[in-house]
Amino acid sequence: MYPWEEVDPKKDSTIILIHECVKRGHTVAMATPANLTIRDSLTMAQTKVFKKDQEVKSNLSSFYKNAELSEKMLPLEGFDVIFMRANPPIDPLVLNFLDSVKNNVFLVNSIRGLREANNKIYTASYYDPKREIIPATYVSKNINYLKSIIKENEGSKMILKPLNGYGGKGVIVLEKSAMQNISSLLDFYISGQEGKQSNYVILQDYVEGADKGDVRVLMLHDQPIGAIRRVPAEGDARSNLSAGGHVAKHYLTKEEKELCRRIGKKLVADGIYFSGLDLIGGKLIEVNVMSPGGIGDINKLYKVKIQKDIINYLEEQVKSEYSLSIRKQEHRKIVDNA
């Protein structure tokens, strides 16, 4: 995850998950990607470990302030579950470290899922010829091609965003009526600073209703476990809470539930077990697989504690793996004694 010192106990979903695990008596350790290492062919991490038998405050701010932590170098294989909560984009080397333990630890999300879905190409590559799932989406760093797409587009505006952005950073609305500015914008987004590698960007059809916000759906395995409407701040096209938006209750429509069902099936097949979907106008805009937020807002609005469902799910996965391991050992004894 990101450093413990950067956690905001009033907003972070990560600390809600940590709190639930510590409260249940699990051994909980945190590490940043930079603290991964290999020692004697063993993947390890310099971690902050929650001391056992400490009083667990129910208030998150008090829990955060009073948490007793010790620093330990620990082997990743010793854990039952590794929960990835780092901010995107992910460093591919982090996945190389985790590759060595993927068969012995339940990863949320799987190496394959993180590799494929940690940026916005994942949704852009969905096979959707009838455009029932995602709005028309284009990924490129070719400025002339992108300008031709904007000119040919039937709508009066499109959405432009960086491929590896998160939290609404860099998301803007392009107005076709301001074509004289678009070349400069594309050049800024793609070329960036001098001497730096050019960047891919995403162009997406503008979905009507986007000015009223989007719907964040938290998915556990293949099912939605909570949803909120994120309403943009006045004069802002972005509904991300980090960009000044606010939240309201949202009950999924029949069409949105069907969309979640279709997407959920693919998510699990790709090894994505916990994610955040962003929906606008019944279309999927993004899938967040690194550190999707919204747990605290959903809990507050609906008087629920969805972190319990998430940790219950992880415990069931571990029990299932353990049962399979015991069964394998028993059958191995029969074979050895044959």
C-alpha positions as CSV (number, residue, x, y, z in Angstrom):
1,M,0.0,0.0,0.0
2,Y,1.0,3.7,0.2
3,P,2.9,4.7,3.3
4,W,1.0,4.4,6.6
5,E,2.0,8.1,7.3
6,E,-0.1,9.2,4.3
7,V,-3.3,7.5,5.4
8,D,-6.3,9.7,6.0
9,P,-8.4,7.9,8.6
10,K,-11.4,9.9,7.8
11,K,-11.5,9.0,4.1
12,D,-9.4,5.9,3.4
13,S,-11.0,2.6,2.6
14,T,-7.6,0.9,3.2
15,I,-7.7,1.6,7.0
16,I,-11.2,0.3,7.2
17,L,-10.1,-3.0,5.9
18,I,-7.0,-3.0,8.1
19,H,-9.1,-2.2,11.2
20,E,-11.5,-5.1,10.5
21,C,-8.6,-7.6,10.2
22,V,-6.9,-6.3,13.4
23,K,-10.2,-6.4,15.3
24,R,-10.6,-10.1,14.3
25,G,-7.2,-10.9,15.7
26,H,-5.5,-11.6,12.4
27,T,-1.8,-10.8,12.0
28,V,-1.7,-7.7,9.9
29,A,1.4,-6.2,8.3
30,M,1.8,-3.3,5.8
31,A,4.5,-2.7,3.2
32,T,5.1,-0.2,0.4
33,P,6.2,-1.5,-3.0
34,A,9.6,0.1,-2.4
35,N,10.1,-2.2,0.7
36,L,10.0,-5.5,-1.3
37,T,13.3,-7.5,-1.4
38,I,14.7,-10.9,-2.1
39,R,16.9,-12.6,0.4
40,D,18.3,-16.1,-0.1
41,S,15.9,-16.7,-3.0
42,L,13.0,-15.7,-0.7
43,T,10.7,-12.8,-1.4
44,M,10.4,-10.6,1.7
45,A,9.3,-7.2,2.7
46,Q,10.2,-4.7,5.4
47,T,6.9,-4.3,7.1
48,K,5.0,-2.5,9.8
49,V,3.3,-5.1,11.9
50,F,0.3,-4.4,14.3
51,K,1.2,-5.6,17.7
52,K,-1.0,-8.4,19.1
53,D,-3.3,-7.9,22.1
54,Q,-3.4,-4.1,21.8
55,E,-6.7,-2.3,22.4
56,V,-8.5,-1.8,19.1
57,K,-10.3,1.5,19.2
58,S,-13.7,1.5,17.3
59,N,-13.1,5.0,16.1
60,L,-10.9,5.0,13.0
61,S,-9.0,8.2,13.8
62,S,-8.3,6.9,17.4
63,F,-7.3,3.5,15.9
64,Y,-4.9,5.2,13.5
65,K,-3.4,7.5,16.2
66,N,-2.9,4.8,18.8
67,A,-1.9,1.9,16.6
68,E,1.2,0.1,18.0
69,L,3.5,-1.0,15.2
70,S,6.8,-2.8,15.1
71,E,9.1,-3.1,12.0
72,K,9.9,-6.6,10.8
73,M,11.4,-8.1,7.7
74,L,9.0,-10.9,6.9
75,P,8.6,-13.6,4.1
76,L,5.6,-13.0,1.9
77,E,4.9,-16.7,1.7
78,G,4.1,-16.7,5.4
79,F,0.9,-14.8,4.8
80,D,-2.5,-16.2,3.8
81,V,-3.6,-13.1,1.9
82,I,-1.8,-10.2,0.2
83,F,-4.1,-7.3,-0.4
84,M,-2.8,-4.8,-3.0
85,R,-3.8,-1.2,-2.1
86,A,-1.1,0.8,-3.8
87,N,-2.1,3.7,-6.0
88,P,-1.9,3.2,-9.8
89,P,0.0,2.8,-12.0
90,I,1.7,-0.2,-10.7
91,D,5.5,-0.8,-11.1
92,P,5.8,-4.0,-13.2
93,L,8.7,-5.0,-11.0
94,V,6.3,-5.3,-8.0
95,L,4.4,-7.9,-9.9
96,N,7.7,-9.8,-10.6
97,F,8.3,-9.9,-6.9
98,L,4.8,-11.2,-6.3
99,D,5.1,-13.8,-9.1
100,S,7.3,-15.9,-6.8
101,V,4.5,-16.3,-4.1
102,K,1.4,-16.3,-6.3
103,N,0.9,-20.1,-5.9
104,N,1.1,-20.0,-2.1
105,V,-0.7,-16.8,-1.2
106,F,-4.2,-15.6,-2.1
107,L,-3.6,-12.3,-4.0
108,V,-6.2,-9.6,-4.2
109,N,-6.1,-9.1,-7.0
110,S,-4.2,-11.9,-8.9
111,I,-1.0,-11.1,-10.8
112,R,-2.8,-11.6,-14.1
113,G,-5.7,-9.3,-13.0
114,L,-3.3,-6.6,-11.8
115,R,-1.2,-6.9,-14.9
116,E,-4.1,-6.7,-17.3
117,A,-6.4,-4.2,-15.6
118,N,-4.2,-1.7,-13.7
119,N,-4.7,0.9,-16.5
120,K,-7.5,2.0,-18.7
121,I,-6.6,-0.2,-21.7
122,Y,-8.4,-3.1,-19.9
123,T,-11.9,-1.6,-20.5
124,A,-10.9,-0.1,-23.8
125,S,-10.1,-3.6,-25.1
126,Y,-13.5,-5.2,-24.2
127,Y,-15.1,-6.8,-27.2
128,D,-18.3,-4.7,-27.5
129,P,-19.3,-4.2,-31.1
130,K,-22.8,-2.9,-30.2
131,R,-21.4,-0.5,-27.6
132,E,-23.6,-2.0,-24.9
133,I,-20.9,-2.0,-22.2
134,I,-18.5,0.9,-22.9
135,P,-18.7,4.1,-24.9
136,A,-16.6,4.3,-28.0
137,T,-13.0,4.5,-26.8
138,Y,-9.7,5.2,-28.6
139,V,-6.2,4.8,-27.2
140,S,-3.3,6.4,-29.0
141,K,-0.3,8.7,-28.9
142,N,-0.6,9.7,-32.5
143,I,-1.8,13.4,-32.5
144,N,-3.0,13.5,-36.1
145,Y,-5.1,10.3,-35.6
146,L,-6.7,11.6,-32.4
147,K,-7.5,14.9,-34.1
148,S,-9.2,13.0,-37.0
149,I,-11.3,11.0,-34.4
150,I,-12.4,14.3,-32.7
151,K,-13.4,15.8,-36.1
152,E,-15.3,12.8,-37.3
153,N,-17.1,12.2,-34.0
154,E,-20.8,12.8,-34.2
155,G,-21.0,14.4,-30.8
156,S,-20.1,18.0,-29.9
157,K,-17.6,16.9,-27.2
158,M,-15.4,14.0,-26.1
159,I,-13.5,13.0,-22.9
160,L,-9.7,13.1,-22.8
161,K,-7.7,11.5,-20.0
162,P,-4.2,10.1,-19.4
163,L,-3.9,6.3,-19.7
164,N,-2.3,5.9,-16.2
165,G,-4.2,8.6,-14.3
166,Y,-6.3,8.0,-11.2
167,G,-8.5,10.0,-8.9
168,G,-9.8,12.1,-11.8
169,K,-6.4,13.7,-12.5
170,G,-6.1,15.0,-16.0
171,V,-9.7,14.2,-17.1
172,I,-11.0,17.0,-19.3
173,V,-13.9,17.6,-21.7
174,L,-12.9,18.5,-25.3
175,E,-15.3,20.8,-27.1
176,K,-15.2,20.4,-30.9
177,S,-16.0,24.1,-31.1
178,A,-12.6,24.8,-29.7
179,M,-10.5,22.8,-32.2
180,Q,-7.9,25.5,-32.4
181,N,-6.9,24.6,-28.8
182,I,-7.0,20.8,-29.2
183,S,-3.7,20.4,-31.0
184,S,-1.9,22.2,-28.1
185,L,-3.8,20.1,-25.5
186,L,-3.0,16.8,-27.2
187,D,0.7,17.9,-27.5
188,F,0.8,18.7,-23.8
189,Y,-0.8,15.4,-22.7
190,I,1.2,13.2,-25.1
191,S,4.6,14.9,-25.3
192,G,4.7,16.2,-21.7
193,Q,8.1,17.5,-20.7
194,E,11.1,17.7,-23.0
195,G,13.3,14.6,-23.0
196,K,10.6,12.5,-21.4
197,Q,8.9,9.5,-23.1
198,S,5.6,10.3,-24.9
199,N,2.4,9.1,-23.2
200,Y,-0.7,7.3,-24.4
201,V,-4.0,9.0,-23.9
202,I,-7.6,7.9,-24.0
203,L,-10.3,9.6,-26.1
204,Q,-13.9,8.5,-25.2
205,D,-17.3,9.4,-26.4
206,Y,-19.0,11.8,-24.1
207,V,-21.9,10.1,-22.3
208,E,-25.0,12.2,-21.7
209,G,-25.5,12.7,-18.0
210,A,-21.8,12.8,-17.2
211,D,-22.3,16.3,-15.9
212,K,-24.5,14.9,-13.2
213,G,-21.8,12.5,-11.9
214,D,-21.1,8.8,-12.1
215,V,-21.9,5.7,-10.1
216,R,-19.2,3.9,-8.2
217,V,-20.0,0.2,-7.6
218,L,-17.8,-1.9,-5.4
219,M,-17.6,-5.5,-6.7
220,L,-16.7,-8.5,-4.5
221,H,-16.0,-11.6,-6.6
222,D,-18.7,-11.2,-9.3
223,Q,-21.3,-9.4,-7.3
224,P,-22.0,-5.7,-6.4
225,I,-21.8,-5.1,-2.7
226,G,-22.4,-1.4,-2.6
227,A,-23.0,1.6,-4.8
228,I,-22.9,5.4,-4.5
229,R,-23.5,8.3,-6.8
230,R,-20.5,10.7,-7.0
231,V,-21.7,14.2,-7.9
232,P,-19.1,16.7,-9.3
233,A,-18.3,20.0,-7.7
234,E,-19.9,22.9,-9.4
235,G,-18.0,23.8,-12.6
236,D,-16.0,20.6,-12.6
237,A,-16.4,17.7,-15.1
238,R,-14.9,15.2,-12.6
239,S,-17.0,13.4,-10.0
240,N,-14.0,11.9,-8.1
241,L,-14.2,12.8,-4.4
242,S,-10.5,13.7,-4.5
243,A,-11.5,16.4,-7.1
244,G,-14.1,18.0,-4.8
245,G,-17.2,15.9,-5.6
246,H,-19.7,14.7,-3.0
247,V,-21.7,11.5,-2.6
248,A,-25.3,10.5,-2.5
249,K,-27.2,7.2,-2.3
250,H,-27.8,5.2,-5.5
251,Y,-29.8,2.1,-5.9
252,L,-28.7,0.1,-9.0
253,T,-31.2,-0.1,-11.8
254,K,-32.2,-3.4,-13.5
255,E,-29.9,-2.4,-16.4
256,E,-27.0,-1.5,-14.1
257,K,-27.3,-4.8,-12.3
258,E,-27.2,-6.7,-15.6
259,L,-24.1,-4.7,-16.6
260,C,-22.5,-5.6,-13.3
261,R,-23.4,-9.3,-13.9
262,R,-21.8,-9.3,-17.3
263,I,-18.7,-7.4,-16.2
264,G,-18.4,-9.5,-13.0
265,K,-18.2,-12.7,-14.9
266,K,-15.2,-11.4,-16.8
267,L,-13.5,-9.9,-13.7
268,V,-13.4,-13.2,-11.9
269,A,-12.2,-15.0,-15.0
270,D,-9.4,-12.5,-15.1
271,G,-8.5,-13.0,-11.5
272,I,-10.0,-9.7,-10.2
273,Y,-11.8,-10.4,-7.0
274,F,-12.3,-6.9,-5.5
275,S,-12.8,-3.8,-7.8
276,G,-14.5,-0.5,-8.2
277,L,-16.6,0.1,-11.4
278,D,-17.4,3.6,-12.6
279,L,-20.7,3.8,-14.5
280,I,-22.2,6.7,-16.4
281,G,-25.5,6.4,-18.3
282,G,-25.5,2.6,-18.0
283,K,-22.0,2.3,-19.5
284,L,-18.8,1.2,-18.0
285,I,-16.2,4.0,-17.9
286,E,-13.4,2.5,-15.8
287,V,-12.5,-0.6,-13.7
288,N,-10.4,0.2,-10.6
289,V,-8.4,-2.8,-9.4
290,M,-5.5,-1.3,-7.4
291,S,-7.1,0.6,-4.5
292,P,-10.8,1.3,-5.1
293,G,-12.3,3.5,-2.5
294,G,-15.8,4.2,-1.4
295,I,-16.2,1.8,1.6
296,G,-16.6,4.5,4.2
297,D,-19.1,6.5,2.1
298,I,-21.2,3.4,1.4
299,N,-21.1,2.4,5.1
300,K,-22.2,5.9,6.2
301,L,-25.0,6.4,3.7
302,Y,-26.6,2.9,4.1
303,K,-25.7,2.2,7.8
304,V,-23.7,-1.0,6.8
305,K,-20.2,-2.4,7.3
306,I,-19.2,-3.9,3.9
307,Q,-15.7,-4.5,5.1
308,K,-17.1,-7.5,7.0
309,D,-18.3,-9.0,3.7
310,I,-14.9,-8.4,2.2
311,I,-12.9,-10.0,5.1
312,N,-15.4,-12.9,5.3
313,Y,-14.8,-13.6,1.7
314,L,-11.0,-13.6,2.2
315,E,-11.3,-15.9,5.2
316,E,-13.5,-18.3,3.1
317,Q,-10.9,-18.3,0.3
318,V,-8.1,-19.2,2.8
319,K,-10.2,-22.0,4.4
320,S,-11.0,-23.4,0.9
321,E,-7.3,-23.4,0.0
322,Y,-6.4,-25.0,3.3
323,S,-8.9,-27.7,2.9
324,L,-7.6,-28.5,-0.6
325,S,-4.0,-28.6,0.8
326,I,-5.0,-31.1,3.6
327,R,-6.9,-33.2,1.0
328,K,-3.8,-33.2,-1.3
329,Q,-1.6,-34.3,1.6
330,E,-3.9,-37.2,2.6
331,H,-4.1,-38.4,-1.0
332,R,-0.3,-38.1,-1.3
333,K,0.1,-40.4,1.7
334,I,-2.1,-43.0,0.0
335,V,0.0,-42.8,-3.2
336,D,3.2,-42.9,-1.3
337,N,2.1,-46.0,0.6
338,A,0.8,-47.8,-2.5
